[in-house]
Amino acid sequence: MSGHAGRNFDKDKRAELLDLLSQGAAADSSAWQLFWQSTLGEATRGNGQSMEALISIFEEGVSEIISTDIEVEDSIKRWVRQIIRVAKSWGVDQADFSELLLTRQFSKKFAQREPVRPQTAGTREKILAAALEIFSAKGFHGTTVDEIAESAALGKGTVYRHFHSKKGLFSELIRLKVAELEKKVQEVIDPHADVLDIIETYLRTYFSFFDRNRNLYKVLIQEQSDFGAEVKALYIGNILKKVPLLRRKIFLAARKGHLKQMDFHTVFYGVMGFIDGVMQKWLASETDYSLVDEIPTVIEAIFYGFVNPGPSALSRENTLG
């Protein structure tokens, strides 16, 4: 390239840049050197022209970064370091170059500013709603930011102004939904109620929430291999933070002989696993029924088990044999 180098990255050059940026600190310095040699070509190294050429390359590089699904913030940091390093090797005045670079970026930012700022919150909600719909249909890896932007009727740059990456968008979506569930639980739980009433109220709230958010549960199930531990730690962990009251109620009920003496955490995780299985059955069902319809069976199984009590019950040997 010559003159205003970097103004027209070809396909191979774009792929090379993004590959180097995605490698982070592991990128070989000789690979970067070859990249710059082929990119800059015969670009003139006069101070003024050098700054314009490098800023032109920098801006095009930024455009390439935000048009992909790589981690935007970290990649731009690496790209800034590379541009400054090359400017220094060219003998460009560092203060002048930094001032010009910042001025250009802020000028562009203000020039591209959306005219109606009060719509920001609504825009964010549109992005999250579109993301949930597409994540549930195509999975995390099968979804692109372009598809989310198109579904939300927004530009791709707008999506990236609200969320730095696709993973960041996914994580924020889950965090907000878990917070919504927590709020629902807090609104309906009566701390003075009987322990079994509290458990039943919580189960009803939990099932009702996912009944209204079927796509959310579908996403959680689909992404278990990549995000399962992270997501479960988020919503199970947050649920555990809210159960000191329940734990205390169970302890008191056990002391009075109303409940069996059992390890709280073992029972808690066992119950959550059982509930998870019921919800997966509901999600996989070809018939359209409400998850809330499962509550009577779930409560009966959790509270009383599924073996008939009393002397007329079959022996364990006969039951299993």
C-alpha angles and dihedrals in degrees: 000000000000140000108012094017120200096026091117112034109188123219095268093047092051091050091049093051095048092046092053092047093048090054091060115185089354091069111114115245091223089056090055090047091055090047092055094044092055093040100048098039110163096347111157115251098210107133100247096039091045092057093048092048093049094045089050090053092045093052092049090049091052090051090053092049096052091047092064137061097247120118100284102198097048092043093052090049090055091045092052090051091051094049092048091048092053091045089053092049089052091054093245112161104260097212094049092046094048091047093050093045093051093043092052093048095048091045090053091046093055092042091054095043113133109251096224109054097173088072092067095098091047091048091053091051091050091053093049093048092049091046093052092050095049096039089054092049101041107015128240097287094041092055124085129200088238090062092049091049092048093048090050090047090237137120119264090240089058090056091052092049088062100035125027095213144358090259090050089052091049093049093048091049091055093043093053094047092049089050089051090053091048091052092051091052093049091051096055106034114100109204090205095054126106114275094245090049090052092051092047092048091050093049091048091050092046094050093043091052094053091041085064092039102046092146090055093055090046089055092049091053095044094051098045093112093057105023104016097107092042094048096043091048087053101050100028090045092050092047090052089054089059098049105073086102091051092046091052091048091051091048092052092045090051091050089054091050095247093115133031120261103251138148106275098213094046091052092043095054091042092054092046089051091051091049090048090054092050090051093049089053089052092048093049094045116114090209119082108235134145118262087221087069088071094060099091092052093044093050092047092051094045097044102035108011123225103276117097110241127223139057093296092063117110117258118255090250093054092043093052096034 
